[in-house]
Amino acid sequence: MATTISEKPLSEAIRNRRSTPNFAPDPVADEDLQRILDAGLLAPSGYNTQPWRFVVVRDPEQRANLAAAAMNQRRIAESPVVIVACGDSAQLDGEVLDEMLRLAKEHGYGDERQHEIVRRNFPDFIESLEIAVWLNRQVAISLTHMMLMAEVLGYDTSVMEGFWEDKVKELLNVPDSAHVVALLCIGKLRGPDKPFGGRFERQKTVFFELWGNPQK
Ligand SMILES: Cc1cc2nc3c(=O)[nH]c(=O)nc-3n(C[C@H](O)[C@H](O)[C@H](O)COP(=O)(O)O)c2cc1C
């Protein structure tokens, strides 16, 4: 399948994205999938720790198994690609810290003194975290990058939180140190799109300077 030639402006993708109700069997081009994954991997993360891990599920049988572990949500079996987004807390103040500092050095980011400060402070920072909340924060940003890149490339998406985490972990061999954050279905819309469900008035959700202050 040919890759996408013309891209949608990001603003249009954001405006018109809907949680896709039905997927056609059309595949996602390999090159597009790589670009979608790259978009997620370029996301920011706290201390550049990149604790996200993604399992890309394309095999039809495995997608059917995944759908069964996700409250029988049909779209998971239907969409040609499902990205299972996880966050891993393993080795954060060990290997991950070393690798992150090695990368920084390789890219000329920071100097020895700054790296030493990070090395000293990071374990306490990790210790202070509510780890599942922290992982969710990092992974959600990365998954959003992927979702929007898919939409820009002309695909349709659906994010899913309706799954039994233990079943998904067992099915995909996800280790105990990791959490499953969400599933992202990617493909092409079949039939009519889901209507826009509306959003709350801004006064309810956006404040200026202090909580509760509306825009003047
Ligand atoms: C984190 C997250 C989890 C979601 N999980 C599900 C899900 O499991 N099943 C489902 O049908 N829709 C799911 N949705 C879709 C929401 O219902 C949908 O985003 C919302 O109704 C707004 O509609 P829109 O995405 O078309 O703008 C999820 C959305 C998000 C962001």
The ligand as an ORCA input file, in Angstrom:
! r2SCAN-3c Opt
* xyz 0 1
  C      -8.186      7.952     27.293
  C      -9.420      7.654     26.499
  C     -10.017      6.424     26.614
  C     -11.146      6.096     25.848
  N     -11.651      4.843     25.914
  C     -12.685      4.489     25.138
  C     -13.145      3.154     25.114
  O     -12.609      2.265     25.760
  N     -14.203      2.862     24.328
  C     -14.809      3.803     23.554
  O     -15.784      3.476     22.865
  N     -14.373      5.080     23.528
  C     -13.315      5.443     24.288
  N     -12.835      6.733     24.262
  C     -13.434      7.705     23.343
  C     -14.230      8.796     24.059
  O     -15.483      8.310     24.417
  C     -14.313      9.998     23.100
  O     -13.018     10.518     22.928
  C     -15.211     11.103     23.611
  O     -16.548     10.678     23.656
  C     -15.135     12.331     22.721
  O     -15.445     12.021     21.386
  P     -14.438     12.301     20.194
  O     -13.175     11.556     20.504
  O     -15.116     11.760     18.965
  O     -14.225     13.767     20.124
  C     -11.713      7.070     24.990
  C     -11.096      8.314     24.883
  C      -9.961      8.598     25.603
  C      -9.282      9.925     25.428
*
